[in-house]
Amino acid sequence: MPDALPDALPDALPDDIVLIDSRTPALASGDYRLTVDQTISLDGSPASITKTFTVAGERLALPPSGVRAVYPPDGATGDYTQTLPHVVLAEPTLPWQRQPGAGTTGPWLLVLLFAGDERPEPHVVQAGTLGLTLEGAEKSADPVTVIDVPRSLLTSLLPAAADLPYLAHVRSGDGSDAAVVIGNRLPPAGQPCVAHLVSVEGRLRNGTLVPGPADQPVRLVSLANWRFTVLDADHSFAARVRDLAAGSGPFRLPATGDPAADAFLSRGLVPVRHRLRGGGATVSWYRGPFACGPVGGGPLAADPRPVVRSADGLLRYFKAEGMLDIGYAAAWQLGRLLALRDDGVATALHTWKRRRDRPAGAGGNYPLDVPAAVSPPPAVVGWLADLATLTRVPFTYLIPDERLLPPESIRFVDVDAEWIRCLVDGAYSIGRITRADAERDAASEPPVGTPRLTGALIRSSVVSGYPGLLIDGYDAGGAALRVARRETMSPNVLLVLFEGVLARLDLHQRPEDQHFAVEPAGPGRLTRSLRGPNGEALGTGDPVPLGASGTVPVARLAAGMARVLNIPSGFGAAAFARQMLETGERVTFLTP
């Protein structure tokens, strides 16, 4: 049984990434009038010219490319109870292009989190109904997505004036720069949540919501929104991946208690229905390309290589049991059928073989000194190379019985190189009609190698819940293995194959799944572990009380960090974000 081990967490922020408190544009978005006066000394006549222009910035809507990432991921389910939601924006100056209101410093964009019955329903209105002064190319008929939030609820969710500057920063160094806007509320457990990126342009005065009728909701422009569901800690990424270890085992069917049958099952063979050429039906043994240990030898591994003209030549018969093993025969026939299904490959392969065989058929009477077509066309070689990594092989040939891969399990497998050779030879057999054709094919084997492949099959909700899941493989010496193939076979089944012998498998989240998290510090209180420049632990910040709606007093939390870190001044949004960043979790499996 493989072990699931937690990996040591590195510093949350790579050295080549820089966080910046803010990036104010040279000109804020809006309409401008430029007047130039000139007085000519010759006659004293003044001259004046006025031009108007607009600095256009996103205001009432964002294009799809404007949002680079959100966290928690849209549609995700997991343990996010200690996570502040955030959005990454492609335009690094966007949060500071406008003002939240008079006497208020900070971004004009906020991430507001709504849970359960609080969730407002977005709807579309015309820009002219919002009571805004439209700018530049904005039209009163432009569609705008808005949400209506009860004033009392909005007041309880809005960050304090001192919190605002900490809720947005710029991320630089890992590609084009981006702005990050962080929410100030922790998602409650066991509830569906929705986060909205809203505009508060002109809605705040001295850091608080502009007064209005208490019984009327406040209409906010929503530039983006995403939904997720919060579960308890048992449903976190790490917990769900570690649960795979509990369901681990060899890639074979369970024993039956019958020694004769178990001898076959222990080698990974599966009983399958078999329709014979004569029309009869029987039960035969089958094993696909995956085995629960190294597999050596095989009919095509012999030297000299045998001539195979049909799949029947690869059937193996167990006389004592009176049963056939059809695994290699099925692989050969499948390869042939896959090649025939691809008209381009079948035609190119057949044409090449006719050119290859023409000099041999003419003997010494071939009139032209034309070099023989030694290798198949590159397109055919590439197709065969893909086939050797099991590309295009149907799911049922790989996993013939679902009991081989139970729900919420991981299985480590060795790839049977002989099964791959039979598969490729079946495809290569196009145009192999006579015995002479077969002998010439045997003399010029397909230029496709069969390196040692090992890997893992995962059947879990983790596959669908984390579509960007990263998987790394290492050999016994710790060297990274090259991925030969990775494919999501079904919504919850993932296959990954490596070149070499897999000894350790790491599953971890994407770098963009870095998020901003806090830690509990007793009932109703929270804190954050602090790190030095090299990732060294520096204790925890001063605990702060959690707001009634789960809001975090960000400015107080930052002040407690600054005190512990002995930074009396200059502890801004970037320093706060660096301490709040949490790396994507990583779980390590050791193969049996």
HELIX and SHEET records of a PDB file:
HELIX    1   1 PRO A   64  GLY A   66  5                                   3    
HELIX    2   2 LEU A   94  TRP A   96  5                                   3    
HELIX    3   3 GLY A  116  GLU A  118  5                                   3    
HELIX    4   4 ALA A  127  THR A  129  5                                   3    
HELIX    5   5 ARG A  151  LEU A  157  1                                   7    
HELIX    6   6 LEU A  164  LEU A  167  5                                   4    
HELIX    7   7 ALA A  233  HIS A  235  5                                   3    
HELIX    8   8 PHE A  237  ALA A  246  1                                  10    
HELIX    9   9 PRO A  259  LEU A  265  1                                   7    
HELIX   10  10 PRO A  299  ALA A  301  5                                   3    
HELIX   11  11 ALA A  311  LEU A  314  5                                   4    
HELIX   12  12 GLY A  327  ARG A  341  1                                  15    
HELIX   13  13 ASP A  343  ALA A  362  1                                  20    
HELIX   14  14 GLY A  363  ASN A  365  5                                   3    
HELIX   15  15 PRO A  378  ALA A  388  1                                  11    
HELIX   16  16 PHE A  395  LEU A  398  1                                   4    
HELIX   17  17 GLU A  402  LEU A  404  5                                   3    
HELIX   18  18 ALA A  417  TYR A  428  1                                  12    
HELIX   19  19 ARG A  435  ALA A  443  1                                   9    
HELIX   20  20 SER A  461  GLY A  465  1                                   5    
HELIX   21  21 PRO A  511  ASP A  513  5                                   3    
HELIX   22  22 VAL A  554  LEU A  565  1                                  12    
HELIX   23  23 ALA A  573  MET A  580  1                                   8    
SHEET    1   A 4 ASP A   3  PRO A   6  0                                        
SHEET    2   A 4 ARG A 586  LEU A 590 -1                                        
SHEET    3   A 4 ARG A 504  HIS A 508 -1                                        
SHEET    4   A 4 LEU A 470  TYR A 474 -1                                        
SHEET    1   B 5 VAL A  18  ILE A  20  0                                        
SHEET    2   B 5 ALA A 168  SER A 172 -1                                        
SHEET    3   B 5 ALA A 178  ILE A 182 -1                                        
SHEET    4   B 5 HIS A  86  LEU A  89 -1                                        
SHEET    5   B 5 VAL A  67  TYR A  71 -1                                        
SHEET    1   C 2 GLY A  30  THR A  39  0                                        
SHEET    2   C 2 PRO A  46  VAL A  55 -1                                        
SHEET    1   D 4 ALA A  76  GLY A  78  0                                        
SHEET    2   D 4 VAL A 218  VAL A 230  1                                        
SHEET    3   D 4 PRO A 143  VAL A 149 -1                                        
SHEET    4   D 4 HIS A 123  GLN A 126 -1                                        
SHEET    1   E 4 ALA A  76  GLY A  78  0                                        
SHEET    2   E 4 VAL A 218  VAL A 230  1                                        
SHEET    3   E 4 PRO A 192  SER A 199 -1                                        
SHEET    4   E 4 LEU A 109  ALA A 115 -1                                        
SHEET    1   F 3 THR A  83  LEU A  84  0                                        
SHEET    2   F 3 HIS A 515  ALA A 517 -1                                        
SHEET    3   F 3 LEU A 581  GLU A 582 -1                                        
SHEET    1   G 3 GLY A 101  ALA A 102  0                                        
SHEET    2   G 3 LEU A 204  ARG A 205  1                                        
SHEET    3   G 3 THR A 208  LEU A 209 -1                                        
SHEET    1   H 2 VAL A 270  ARG A 275  0                                        
SHEET    2   H 2 ALA A 281  TYR A 286 -1                                        
SHEET    1   I 5 PHE A 290  ALA A 291  0                                        
SHEET    2   I 5 SER A 409  VAL A 415 -1                                        
SHEET    3   I 5 LEU A 453  ARG A 459 -1                                        
SHEET    4   I 5 VAL A 493  GLU A 499 -1                                        
SHEET    5   I 5 ARG A 482  SER A 490 -1                                        
SHEET    1   J 2 ARG A 316  PHE A 318  0                                        
SHEET    2   J 2 MET A 323  ASP A 325 -1                                        
SHEET    1   K 3 GLU A 519  PRO A 520  0                                        
SHEET    2   K 3 ARG A 525  THR A 527 -1                                        
SHEET    3   K 3 VAL A 544  PRO A 545 -1                                        
SHEET    1   L 2 SER A 529  ARG A 531  0                                        
SHEET    2   L 2 ALA A 537  THR A 540 -1                                        
END                                                                             
